Amino acid sequence: MRHITAADIAAFERIYRLNLVNGLPGFKPANLVGTAAPDGQTNLAIFSSALHLGSDPAVLGIVTRPTTVARHTYQNIKQNDGCFTLNHVPLSLTAQAHYTSANFEDDVSEFEACGFTAVYRDGFAAPYVAESPLSIGLRLREEHAIFNGTALLVGTVEHVYLREEALRADGTLDLVALGEAAISGLDGYHEVLPPVRFGYARPGKMPEALKQ
């Protein structure tokens, strides 16, 4: 096995380092984060940093990049009552989703430029992606600064919209039925295949695969 140290990583060429470190966590969720400025200007950005932080209450988080330059997602969340949406990315729309990472001008909405439809639901102040098979409305509750200049934004789940076929009887989600994509590294989009699922693990007994 090749051994790479922290010193090695620091010495790598910038793009090589970006590619390597972004791939270290393995496969990540593909989400489009929808926000709106106080004047109504909408913004959409691809994120692979969404994470589960608790179920009671339902809490999710995203990690934002350093605000040394303008970050419209971060600014909009802070200025629009803490509202933002997470929208799962269909495999068929990965090119459009990746396109949202382009550096558009301030007065350009990524919804329109990248071929997505902004939709407002149930009075929530942030736009959802109409084309997404699973969308979540969150409200910012906490912000945690990280030593490298990034920030963890912690939000409580206020709304969930999903296609009926995705919800199993036990509350688990059939993401394969939704045709979703996963992300590896900075630019790899992957088809989600049917999982091998296991029951609750207990000491002394190797888990057995559940029947699908």
Residue, then its C-alpha position, 0 to 999 in steps of 0.5 A: m500500500r502506498h503511504i501518503t503523509a500530511a506533509d506529502i499532501a501539503a506538498f502536492e500541486r494544488i489541483y492534484r491535492l484538491n482531487l485527492v482529498n475530495g476523493l478520500p471520503g468515498f461516495k457522497p450525496a449529490n444535492l442542489v442547494g436552493t436559496a433566494a436573496p431578499d430581493g428574490q434573486t434565486n441561486l442554485a449550487i451543487f453540494s456534496s457535503a450534506l450530512h445527517l446530524g440527528s433524527d429527533p429533531a430532524v437535523l441536517g448540515i452542509v459545509t460551505r467553502p470559505t467566504t473570502v470571496a462572495r458565496h451566494t448560497y451562504q449570503n442568501i441563507k444568512q439574509n433570508d430567514g435562514c431558509f435553504t433547500l436540499n434537492h437530490v439530483p437525478l442521474s439524468l440531470t447530472a450535467q445540469a447539476h454540475y453546471t451550477s458550479a460555474n462562476f455565473e454573474d451575480d444577476v444570473s440565476e443558476f435555475e434558469a441558466c442550468g435548466f432547472t425550475a424554481v418552485y416555492r411550496d407552502g410559504f417557505a422562503a427558499p426555492y425547491v428544484a421542481e425536477s428533484p425526486l426528493s427535496i428538503g426545506l431546512r432552516l438554519r439553527e447554528e453555524h460552526a466555524i471550522f479552522n480552515g475557513t469553512a463553516l458547518l451550517v446546521g439546519t432543522v428539517e421543516h419540510v420533506y417532499l418525495r415521490e411516493e414510491a421512494l418511501r418504504a413501509d419501515g421508513t427507509l428510502d428507496l433511492v434507487a427507485l428515484g434514479e438518483a446520482a452519487i458523487s465521488g471527488l469533485d466531478g464524478y457522478h455515479e448511478v445508485l444500484p440496489p443495496v445490500r441491507f442488513g438488520y440491526a447488528r448485535p454482538g455475537k451474531m454476524p448480520e444477515a442480509l435482509k430479503q429485498 
